[in-house]
C-alpha cells in the first residue's frame, strides 16, 4: 500500500489545482502548519473548506509561485515530499527560494493529514529517516 501512497503524492503534485487536489483528501483532512516557521495565521485547517482557505491565503501572498518536487519518500504509514519553491512576495521583484517538506498521512488510500515543515531535515527525523 505504501508504494500506492507514494504514487498518490506524485499525482497530487502533478495536478496541483486545489479543486483537483481535493480528490486526494479525506473529507476530514487536517492541514497542519504548526511546524512551518514564521506562519502567522491559524496553524491548522480542517476539511476541504479549510484546505481551500489555506491555499487561497497562501497563493494570495505571492505575485508568482513555482513549486518543484525534489523527492518523494516512502516512510511506512506516511509519505514525505521535499519540495522547493520560488516565490515573488506580492509587490516585490526579488525572488525567494525555499525548501520545505510535507508529511502526508493516509487512511484507506486518501490523505488524512498534511504536516508542513519549513525544515525538511526535521520532517525526516519525525518519521525516523533523519541522519
N, C-alpha and C positions, 0 to 999 in steps of 0.2 A: 504493500500500500504506500510506502514512503516514496518510492520512485514515481508513483502516480501523483502524489502530492507535489513533488518537485516539478513535474510537468505542468500541473495546475498553476504553480507560481510563475513558471516561464510564460505560460499563456496569459496570465494576469498582466505581466509587463508588456507582452506583445499587443495587448488590447487595453491600453490604459484609460480609455474614456470611462468616466465614472459610471455611467449607466450600464455599460457592458461589464465593467468590473464587478458590479453588484451581483451578477450571476454567480460569482465565485464565493460570495459571502453567505454565511448563515443569516437568517433574519435577525438574530440577536447578536450579531457581530459586535465586538468591542475593539475599538481602535485606540490604542494607548500611547500617548506622547509623554508619559511620565519621565522617561529616560532620555528625552531629547533636550539637550542643554539650551537654555535661554527660551524655552517655549513659554509664552506669556498667557495664552488663552487657557480655557478649560483643558485639562490634560487627557480626559477620557471621553470618547464619543461612542454612543451606543446605537445599534440598529442601522438600517440602511439610511434613514434620515440623518443620523449622526455622521455617517461617513460622507454623505453629500455635503453637510455643513462644513466638516473638516476640509474637504477638497476645495470647496468654494473659497474658504478663508485662506487656505494655503496658496492656491493659484492666484487669488486676488492680490497677494503681496508682491507679485512679480510682473514685470513687463514681458519677460521671456523666461521660460523654464525648459531645460532639456535634461532628460534623465537617461542614463545608460546603466545597464546591469553589468557589474564586474564579475560576480559569480553567484550561483545558487547552490546551496549546500544542504544535503540530506542530514538532518540531525535527529533521526528517530521519529518521535511524535511531532517534531517541528521541522520547518524548512527555514533556512536563513538566506536572505538575499542581501548581498553587499552591493550597494549602488553608489553611483557618482552622479552628481548633478551640477549643472552650471546655471546660475540664475542672474538676472538683472533685476535688482530690487526696484520696485516702482519708482520712476523718476531718476534712476541712476544709469550712467553709461559704463560703469565699471563692473565687469563680470565677477561673480563669486563662485568659486569651485569648492564643492563639499563632497565628503564621503560619509555615508551613514549606512546603518543596517536595519533590516526589518525581520522580525521573527514571526513567522506565520504558524499558528497552531490550528490543527484540523480536527474535525469530527465528521465522520460519515462522508468524507470526500468534499467537504466545504470548509472554508476558512471561518473559524470562530473567534480568533483573536489575532490582532496585528499589534506587536510591540515595536516601537520605533526607537532606535538607539543612535545618538549622534556619534558615538564612538563604536565602530564596528568590532574592535577587539573586546569591548565589554559584552556585546551581544554574543560573541563566540564563547566567551567564558561562561555566560549564563547557561548555555546549553551543553557545556562540558567540552568545547572544542578549542578552548584557549591554549596558549603556549604553555 
